[in-house]
Amino acid sequence: MKIAILGVGRLGAFHARVLRDLPGVDDLRINDADSARAGALAKELGAKHAASIDEAFAGADAAVIVTPTGTHADLITRALDKGLAVFCEKPIALDLESTKRVVAHVDRTNGRVQIGFQRRFDAGFHEARRRVGAGELGTVYSFHMTSRDALPPPDAYIETSGGQFVDQLIHDFDMTRWIFGDEVDEVYATGSTLGFPQYAKSGDVATSAAVLTLHRGAVGLLEAARHNEAGYDIRVEVYGAKDTIAVGLDPRTPMSSVERDGPKMKSPAYPTFFVRFDAAYRAELAHFLRFARGEAENPCTVRDGMEALRIALAARRSLQEHRPVALKDIV
C-alpha cells in the first residue's frame, strides 16, 4: 500500500515509524508544514519526503492525518475527493458545524474514514466493554474515569487545542459511549486554573471534572488534569450490582497506597501516553490498513467522532454557564 502521512510532530512521527514497520506498507510519503522535520524523518525511515500535500496524495491508497486539529476537516475532504481511505486523529474539528460538513461529505462520497480513538484498541478497555456488554457486572450504576497527563503541553498548544474537554477528556467521552453502549443525556462540568493561571486567557482549565448522566440512568464522574508528575494516569472504574472492575490499575499505575499491606505500584510509572498505549496505537493503525483494503469494518466512524465532540462541547458550555447542559441542546 502507498500511504501518505500528514503531520509528523510527536504523535505523527510515532505513527510514521509504526507504519514503516507494518507489513503491506511499501511506499510511505511524509509531509509536514515543517519541511526540514519531514525531510529528516523521511531520511531516517527510508521514506519519501513529499514537499506538498498534493505530492503526498498523488497515487496514494490512504492518508493518515496527524496535523493540528484546525486543519483536519479540510484535509479529510481533500483526501476523500482523491478517493483515499483516511485515518484522522481526534477530533475531526473544533466546532460542530465543521464536523457535520465532514460527516455529510463522507456520506456523499461513500468515503472511508477512521477516527483515531486508540483506547478502543487497548486490551483493558476492550475487556471492560466485553464484561459490561455480557452483563457480568449486573446493572451498571456508576463509573469513574481519570485522565492525567504527567506534564502539561506548551502554552501555545493550549491556545489552539479547543480546551481540556475537546482535547483531553474527549477520549473519555468516546469511551463512555463505547464501553456502555449508551448515550449521554446531560453533562455538568466544572474546572480550575489552579497552578496554571495563564490558561484563563484561552478560556481553558488545567483541572476539570464532569458528571454525566446516561440515557439508561448510569452516572459517571470524569476528571482530568494537565499536571501529574507522578506519571501518566489513565484509569476507569465501573461499579455494577454484581461486581466492580477497573481498567488501568496495574503495577505501573502512578499512585501509592498508604495501607501497610497495600500493593506496590508505579514501578516504574507510565511516563507518557506513548508508553501506556503503545500496543493500542499499533493495533489501531494495523486495523486501519485492513479497513482501507476493505478487509475490516470501521471501528470508529466520523459519527462516533461527532458524538464525542458533542459531549465535549456540552461540557464546555456547562463550565462557562455554571449549569447542567442537555445533549439535545448541542445541535
N, C-alpha and C positions, 0 to 999 in steps of 0.2 A: 504494500500500500504506500501511496505517496501522501504524506501528512505535512500540512502547514501549521506551524505553531506561531502564534502572535503574542508577543509579550513574554520576556524572559527575565523578569525580576526574580525575587526569591522563589516564589512558587512556580513560576513559569520555567525557570531553569531546572528546577526539580522535575517537573513534568517532562521537559525535553530529554533529560537523562533517562527517565523511565521509558519513554517512547523509543529512544535509541536502542534500548535493550530488549524490547518486546519483539517476539517473532512476528514476521509479516510486515514490519516496517522497513522497507528497503530504500526509502527516499524521504528524508526529513529536511524541511525547509524552515529556517528560523528568521523571523522578522521582529524587530523591536524599534521603538522610537529612538532609542539609543543605538545607533548603528554600530558603534565600536563594541558595545556589550554583545550585540547579536553576532557580530563577526568573530569575536573571541570565543564565544560558546560554540559556534558552528565549527571553528577550527579544532577546539577541544574534542568535539564529538564526531568529527569526520562527517559533518552535515553540511548542507548548503546554506550560505547566508543570502537571504532574499532581501534585496535592497528596498523593495516596495511590497505593499500588500498584494497588488495585482501580480507581481512576480511570484509571491508565495503561493497564491491561489492557482496560478496557471498550471493546468494539468493535474492538480491535486485531487485526491479522493475524499479527503476530510480535512477539517480545520479544528484546531484546538486553540481556544481564545482565553488568554490569561492576562489581558490588558486591564488598565484601570476601568472601573465599573461604568463610568460615564461613556465609554466607547463601545460597550458590549452590544447594545441594541443595533447600532449601525453595522457593526461587523457581522453579527449573526445574519442580518438581512442581506448583506453583500455576499456572504458565503452561500446562503440558500439560493440566491439568484444565479450563482455559478454551478448549482447542482451538487454542492458539497454536503456531506454529513457534518454536523457541528457538535463539538463539546465546548461548553462555555462555563466558566466558573461563576458561582453565585455572586451577587444577584444579577438578574437579567438587565435591570435598570434601577435607578434610584427612585423612580416615581411609577405610579400605577398606569398612567396613560401610555407612557413609552413601552411598558411591559405588555399592555394589551395590544399595542400595534404589532409587537413581535409575535405574540400568540396568533393574531389574525393572519400574519404573513406566513407563519408555519402552516396554518390550516389551508391557506390559499395555494401554497406551493406544494402541499403534501410533504413538507420538509421533515428532516430527521435531526432533532436537536436534543441532546442530553445535557442536563444542568448538573453542575458539579457540587453535589452534597455528599462528600466522601463517607460520612458516618453511616450511610446506607450500606456500605461495603465493609464495615467493621464487624468482626465476629461477635463481640459482646452485644452491640446494638441489635445485630441480626437475631441473636438468641433471645434477647428480651422481647422482640417483636413476635417471635415464634411462640414463646410461652404465654404472652398476653393473648395472642390470637387463638391458641389452643385451649384457652380457659383454665390453664393450670393455676392461675392466681385467684380464681373465682372473680367476683365483681371487683373491678379496679376502682378504688375510691379516690386515690390521690397519687401524685407523683412530684418529684423534686429533681430539677436539673441544675447542675452547676457548670459554669464555663468561666475559667480564669486563665488569662494569659500570664506567663511568667514576667515578661517585661512589656511595657506599653510600646505601641508603634510610634514612629516620629510624629510630631505635631502636624506636619504638613499632610500626613496621611489622614489624620483625624479630620482635617478640614474638608476633605473630599470623600470621606468614607460613607456618608449617609447617616452616621451616628451608630451608637452601640447596638441598637435594636436591629437596624438594617444590616450592619456589617458583622456583628459578633453573634448576637442571640438568634439571628435568622436560622442558624444551624439547628438550634433547639426548637424553634417553631416548626421547622421541617420535620424533626424527629417526633414532635408531638403528634402530628398528623399521621406519620408513617408507622410509629410503634402502636398507636392505639386505634388506628383505622377510624378516626373520628375527626370532626371539625370543631374549631374554636368558635364559641358564641360570643364571648365577652373577654375583654382584657382590662386590667387595672395595673398601671405601671408607675414606678417612682424611681428616683435616682439622685446621685450626688456627684459633685465635682471635687470632693474631699481629696486633697493631695495633688489635684490637677486643675487648679482654678482657670487655667488658660482654655480649657475645653468649653467654658461658658460662652465664649465669643462665637463658637460654632454651633451653639445650642445643643451641645452634647454633654454626656456624663461619663464618669470613669467607673462608677459602680452603680448597678441598677438591679431592680427586681420587678418581675411581672407575675401577676396572678391571673391564670387562665381558667375559664370555665368552659368545659367541653359540652357538646350538644347532648350527650347521654348523661351528663351530670358530674363526671370526674373533675376534680380541681387540681391544678398544677401550680407549683411555685417555681419559677425560673429565675436564676440570679447570675449576674455576670460581673466580672472585674477585669480591668485592664492591667492590674499590677499585683502579682503574687510571686514574690521572689523565692518562695519555697519550691515553685515549679509549675509546669503547665498542668492544669487540673480540669479534667472533663469527666463528670460523673452523672449518673441517673439512678434514682431510687424509685421503684414502683411498688406501691402498697395496695394489696388486694385482700379480699376477705380470707383467703386461704394461705397466702404467703406474701413475703416481701422480697424483692430481688434488687440487685444493684449491678450497674454497668460501670466499669472504670475503677472498681475497688480491687486493687492488686498491690503487690509489693512495691511498685513504683509510684503509687498514688502519693502526691506531695502533701501528706498530713501526718500528724503524730498523735498517738493515743496517750492520754495521761494516766491510763489504768496500768497498774503494776504488771498485769498479765496480758496487756494489750499487744496486738501484732506489731512486728517491726515493719515500717513502711519507708517510702522514699529512699530506696536503697538500690540504685540511685533514683532520684525523682526524674520524671519526664521533663526535659529541658525546653522542648518546642513541640509544636503540632506536627512537624516533620517526623519526629521520632515516634510520638504517640500514634499517629495514623499512617505510618509508612506503608504497612501492608494494605490498608484500605485504599490509599491513593493508587497503589499499583494495581489492585484488583479493579478499581473504578476505570482506569484507562484501558486495561485489558478487555473489560466488558465493552467499553466504547468501540474498540476495534471490531468486536463481534457484531455489535449493533450497527455500525457503519457498513459492514458487509452483508447485513440482512440476516445474520445468524442468531440474533438475540433480540428480546423485547427491550423497549426503552425503560430503564429503571427509574428515571427521574425526568418527567416531561416539563415543558415550558409552563403548563398549567400548575404543576407542583411548585415550580419556582414562583409563579404569580401568587399562589395562595400563601406561601411562606412570607412573601413581601407584604401581602395584605395584613397579616398578623403583626408584622414589624411596624407597619405604618399606623396600625391601631394603637400599638404600644407607645409609639412616639407621640401620637395625638393625646393619649391619656396622660403622659408625662407633662406635656405642655399645658393641658387644660385641667389637670388635677381632678380627673373624674374617670369612672369606667367608660369604656368605649365598646359598643357593639360592632361586631364584624360586618353586619348588614349595612352599617353606615359608611364603610370604606368601599366606595364604588368608583 
